[in-house]
Amino acid sequence: MYQIPRGTRDFTPEEMQKRLYVEENIRSTFQSFGYREIQTPTFENLELFTAKSGETITDELYSFKDKGGRDLALRPELTAPVIRFYVDKLQMEPKPLKLFYFGNCFRYDRPQKGRYREFRQAGCEIIGVDTPEAYAELIALSYIILEKLGLKNIKLNIGNLKILKTLFNKYKLTEKQQKYILPLIDKSQFEELKEALEDFNLSPNNINEFTEALQSSDVNKINQYIEKNENIEKEILRQKQIMELIREAFDIKNYQFKLGIVRGLDYYTDIVFEIEAPYLGAEKQLCGGGGYELVKLFGGKELPTAGFAIGFDRTILALETEGYQFPISTLDAYVIPVTEEMITKCLQISQQLRKQGFTVDVDLMRRGIGKALKYANSINSKKSIIVGPDEIKQESVTIKDMKTGEQKTVEIKNISEYIK
Ligand code: HAM
């Protein structure tokens, strides 16, 4: 027997039904905000990801050489591929360009609940605009997608890397030191962070102030931690405008400003945000995104870019944990031949009903009616159509309601009225 590779999963028809339902729901929300769907390849040239993405991503890559000696990698995420696509073919498109995607991603991660080596993302990128209303709409969209799916217990945290950088500058942290502490901030490892800041010779007072600022959730008080200048005043005002729009225009109140939101990927430079489902434990982050810079690095004409990605698998886990009732798959009718002579008639009736838009299956096993009805039940067929030699002489069949058990003789030409 062959084993499934570590960190990957097979999906049963029932699971696939949930996944397709969720995907359709997300797709329609993206479309309702004017986003258009795109697709990029599953693998890319390795350098696309090593050009900017942080160390973590490099360690996590599934990379390989193909038969032509090219260095390739399975995509760990879709932002870099989408920007490659934009720079290559979409630069002339009218702005803003609003693109969304679904795609499987691959990371050489340590698998656990909610963390896989192959997982699916639903994400989007907005290219060419960074007004407060653009950011407010983007952040609201990420929340609305999850809310519209039916999630009740989620939390939105919004940070700002431009404001955070001024804090780094205040304490004169070098690029190398910043790189070292960013993952600690990302994972809220404050004890380790304090130790690192001690090593960087920050005074105990400064260390306290620094960690307090990271955990502060009041954007109005952030002034007290940073050195004021015109640019940063403007940035704080922008941050406030965005948060006000999220509240006033999109009616989202369940969010927090958190300077400690930094994101794990290297390309972010602006507003960043995350949505978590607190009850999911270690892998509770459902969505992450923000403003980033990649266009110039990939050879395009610089312009603002932002986006987010929702972890598809974790979203399903969250829905299941919240006890969400997914619709179950049903069939309108299951057609059963009583004798072998009835098989052709059964196939004809099934096909006729399918052409009328019904979902219909037909017994292909030549088994007794009892067993066939049991199967019809197991696949959630609403009705069974039993085709026997006596009824067929009158151009009729027996229709059984699988819920009530009620049976009726119905003329073939009228079946559709009885299985509606
Ligand atoms: P990310 O935070 O690395 O961001 O991934 C987005 C989401 O994918 C996470 O919040 C999480 O739900 C899910 N995810 C990540 N790794 C795994 C895993 N190993 N197993 C299951 N789910 C996982 C990005 O990928 C950025 N490209 C988002 C973005 C788009 N930023 C701007 N535009």
Residues whose N, C-alpha, C, O or C-beta is under 5 A from the ligand:
A	BS01	HAM	E77 L78 T79 R107 D109 G114 R115 Y116 F119 G123 C124 Q285 L286 C287 G288 G289 G290 A306 G307 F308 A309 I310 G311 R314
